[in-house]
Protein backbone atom coordinates (compact mmCIF):
# COMPACT_ATOMS: atom_id res chain seq x y z
CA UNK A 1 0.00 0.00 0.00
CA UNK A 2 1.39 3.39 -0.96
CA UNK A 3 0.53 6.58 0.83
CA UNK A 4 -0.19 9.60 -1.26
CA UNK A 5 1.72 12.82 -0.51
CA UNK A 6 -0.09 15.21 1.88
CA UNK A 7 -0.76 17.71 -0.92
CA UNK A 8 -2.05 15.16 -3.44
CA UNK A 9 -5.58 15.38 -4.75
CA UNK A 10 -6.52 12.11 -3.00
CA UNK A 11 -5.30 13.42 0.37
CA UNK A 12 -7.15 16.70 -0.16
CA UNK A 13 -10.34 14.85 -1.13
CA UNK A 14 -10.11 12.59 1.94
CA UNK A 15 -9.61 15.58 4.26
CA UNK A 16 -12.49 17.40 2.57
CA UNK A 17 -14.73 14.34 3.03
CA UNK A 18 -13.93 14.20 6.74
CA UNK A 19 -14.71 17.91 7.10
CA UNK A 20 -18.00 17.45 5.22
CA UNK A 21 -19.09 14.55 7.46
CA UNK A 22 -18.06 16.46 10.59
CA UNK A 23 -19.95 19.59 9.46
CA UNK A 24 -23.08 17.54 8.80
CA UNK A 25 -22.72 15.81 12.19
CA UNK A 26 -22.42 19.20 13.92
CA UNK A 27 -25.55 20.40 12.12
CA UNK A 28 -27.40 17.23 13.12
CA UNK A 29 -26.37 17.73 16.77
CA UNK A 30 -27.73 21.27 16.65
CA UNK A 31 -30.99 20.05 15.08
CA UNK A 32 -31.38 17.29 17.67
CA UNK A 33 -31.31 19.90 20.42
CA UNK A 34 -34.74 21.08 19.22
CA UNK A 35 -36.10 18.44 16.81
CA UNK A 36 -36.66 14.67 17.14
CA UNK A 37 -34.37 12.67 14.86
CA UNK A 38 -37.21 11.34 12.72
CA UNK A 39 -38.27 14.94 11.95
CA UNK A 40 -34.82 16.18 10.84
CA UNK A 41 -34.60 16.70 7.09
CA UNK A 42 -31.67 16.59 4.69
CA UNK A 43 -32.75 20.02 3.44
CA UNK A 44 -32.34 21.59 6.91
CA UNK A 45 -28.92 20.03 7.36
CA UNK A 46 -27.65 21.11 3.95
CA UNK A 47 -29.00 24.63 4.44
CA UNK A 48 -27.31 24.87 7.84
CA UNK A 49 -23.94 23.75 6.47
CA UNK A 50 -23.97 25.15 2.93
CA UNK A 51 -23.30 21.63 1.67
CA UNK A 52 -25.19 20.50 -1.41
CA UNK A 53 -27.74 17.68 -1.29
CA UNK A 54 -25.56 15.84 -3.79
CA UNK A 55 -22.58 16.06 -1.41
CA UNK A 56 -24.80 14.91 1.48
CA UNK A 57 -25.92 11.84 -0.47
CA UNK A 58 -22.36 11.13 -1.58
CA UNK A 59 -21.47 10.54 2.10
CA UNK A 60 -24.74 9.31 3.63
CA UNK A 61 -27.84 7.51 2.38
CA UNK A 62 -30.07 9.65 4.61
CA UNK A 63 -30.40 11.32 8.00
CA UNK A 64 -30.51 7.95 9.79
CA UNK A 65 -27.22 6.93 8.16
CA UNK A 66 -25.64 10.22 9.32
CA UNK A 67 -27.01 9.59 12.82
CA UNK A 68 -25.41 6.12 12.88
CA UNK A 69 -22.07 7.57 11.70
CA UNK A 70 -22.27 10.24 14.39
CA UNK A 71 -23.28 7.64 17.00
CA UNK A 72 -20.25 5.51 16.15
CA UNK A 73 -17.91 8.52 16.22
CA UNK A 74 -19.24 9.59 19.64
CA UNK A 75 -18.72 6.10 21.06
CA UNK A 76 -15.19 5.81 19.65
CA UNK A 77 -14.23 9.21 21.03
CA UNK A 78 -15.55 8.44 24.50
CA UNK A 79 -13.99 4.99 24.75
CA UNK A 80 -10.54 6.02 23.52
CA UNK A 81 -10.39 9.32 25.43
CA UNK A 82 -9.90 7.32 28.64
CA UNK A 83 -8.00 4.27 27.38
CA UNK A 84 -5.74 3.91 30.42
CA UNK A 85 -5.81 1.57 33.40
CA UNK A 86 -6.64 4.41 35.78
CA UNK A 87 -9.30 6.08 33.61
CA UNK A 88 -11.12 3.39 31.62
CA UNK A 89 -14.06 3.30 34.04
CA UNK A 90 -14.39 7.12 33.80
CA UNK A 91 -14.63 6.75 30.03
CA UNK A 92 -17.18 3.95 30.33
CA UNK A 93 -19.29 6.08 32.67
CA UNK A 94 -19.02 9.05 30.30
CA UNK A 95 -20.17 6.78 27.46
CA UNK A 96 -23.20 5.49 29.39
CA UNK A 97 -24.19 9.01 30.43
CA UNK A 98 -23.91 10.23 26.83
CA UNK A 99 -26.06 7.34 25.60
CA UNK A 100 -28.62 8.04 28.33
CA UNK A 101 -28.75 11.77 27.50
CA UNK A 102 -29.22 10.90 23.82
CA UNK A 103 -31.56 7.97 24.36
CA UNK A 104 -33.78 8.59 21.33
CA UNK A 105 -30.81 8.93 18.99
CA UNK A 106 -29.16 5.89 20.58
CA UNK A 107 -32.12 3.58 20.03
CA UNK A 108 -32.81 4.91 16.52
CA UNK A 109 -29.15 4.31 15.65
CA UNK A 110 -29.28 0.84 17.19
CA UNK A 111 -32.38 0.03 15.13
CA UNK A 112 -30.43 0.89 11.97
CA UNK A 113 -27.67 -1.59 12.87
CA UNK A 114 -27.92 -5.35 12.95
CA UNK A 115 -27.10 -6.93 16.31
CA UNK A 116 -24.01 -8.50 14.76
CA UNK A 117 -22.83 -5.20 13.26
CA UNK A 118 -23.36 -3.41 16.59
CA UNK A 119 -21.53 -6.08 18.56
CA UNK A 120 -18.58 -6.14 16.12
CA UNK A 121 -18.33 -2.33 16.18
CA UNK A 122 -18.45 -2.12 19.99
CA UNK A 123 -16.01 -5.00 20.35
CA UNK A 124 -13.50 -3.16 18.10
CA UNK A 125 -13.79 -0.05 20.29
CA UNK A 126 -13.35 -1.90 23.58
CA UNK A 127 -10.59 -4.05 22.07
CA UNK A 128 -8.62 -0.93 21.06
CA UNK A 129 -9.07 0.40 24.60
CA UNK A 130 -7.91 -2.90 26.13
CA UNK A 131 -4.84 -3.06 23.88
CA UNK A 132 -3.84 0.42 25.07
CA UNK A 133 -4.38 -0.54 28.72
CA UNK A 134 -2.51 -3.83 28.38
CA UNK A 135 0.47 -1.95 26.90
CA UNK A 136 0.87 -0.22 30.29
CA UNK A 137 1.63 -3.63 31.87
CA UNK A 138 3.37 -5.54 29.11
CA UNK A 139 6.89 -4.28 29.82
CA UNK A 140 6.80 -6.13 33.14
CA UNK A 141 5.63 -9.46 31.72
CA UNK A 142 6.17 -11.50 28.60
CA UNK A 143 2.98 -13.00 27.19
CA UNK A 144 2.66 -15.61 24.47
CA UNK A 145 0.58 -14.28 21.54
CA UNK A 146 -2.34 -16.65 22.26
CA UNK A 147 -2.48 -15.64 25.93
CA UNK A 148 -2.20 -11.95 25.05
CA UNK A 149 -5.08 -12.30 22.56
CA UNK A 150 -7.21 -14.13 25.14
CA UNK A 151 -6.62 -11.46 27.82
CA UNK A 152 -7.47 -8.70 25.34
CA UNK A 153 -10.68 -10.43 24.28
CA UNK A 154 -11.71 -11.20 27.86
CA UNK A 155 -11.27 -7.63 29.08
CA UNK A 156 -12.93 -6.27 25.91
CA UNK A 157 -15.98 -8.46 26.42
CA UNK A 158 -16.42 -7.33 30.04
CA UNK A 159 -17.64 -3.77 29.26
CA UNK A 160 -19.21 -4.95 25.99
CA UNK A 161 -21.44 -7.47 27.75
CA UNK A 162 -22.55 -4.98 30.37
CA UNK A 163 -23.21 -2.30 27.74
CA UNK A 164 -25.30 -4.60 25.54
CA UNK A 165 -27.30 -5.81 28.56
CA UNK A 166 -27.83 -2.21 29.75
CA UNK A 167 -29.09 -1.21 26.30
CA UNK A 168 -31.33 -4.30 26.07
CA UNK A 169 -32.92 -3.45 29.44
CA UNK A 170 -33.82 0.10 28.36
CA UNK A 171 -30.90 1.62 30.32
CA UNK A 172 -32.57 0.49 33.53
CA UNK A 173 -29.47 0.39 35.76
CA UNK A 174 -28.06 3.64 37.13
CA UNK A 175 -24.82 4.29 35.17
CA UNK A 176 -22.96 5.47 38.29
CA UNK A 177 -23.87 2.35 40.26
CA UNK A 178 -23.22 0.00 37.33
CA UNK A 179 -19.77 1.39 36.54
CA UNK A 180 -18.76 1.48 40.21
CA UNK A 181 -19.70 -2.20 40.58
CA UNK A 182 -17.88 -3.22 37.39
CA UNK A 183 -14.80 -1.28 38.46
CA UNK A 184 -14.87 -2.75 41.97
CA UNK A 185 -15.19 -6.34 40.75
CA UNK A 186 -12.56 -5.99 38.02
CA UNK A 187 -10.00 -3.81 39.84
CA UNK A 188 -6.62 -5.52 39.78
CA UNK A 189 -7.85 -8.44 37.68
CA UNK A 190 -5.91 -7.40 34.56
CA UNK A 191 -2.61 -7.39 36.46
CA UNK A 192 -3.50 -10.75 38.05
CA UNK A 193 -4.37 -12.19 34.64
CA UNK A 194 -1.09 -11.03 33.16
CA UNK A 195 0.71 -12.64 36.11
CA UNK A 196 -1.18 -15.91 35.58
CA UNK A 197 -0.37 -16.05 31.85
CA UNK A 198 3.21 -14.72 31.95
CA UNK A 199 5.90 -17.08 30.72
Order of alpha helices (4+ residues) and beta strands (2+ residues): alpha-alpha-alpha-alpha-alpha-alpha-alpha-alpha-alpha-alpha
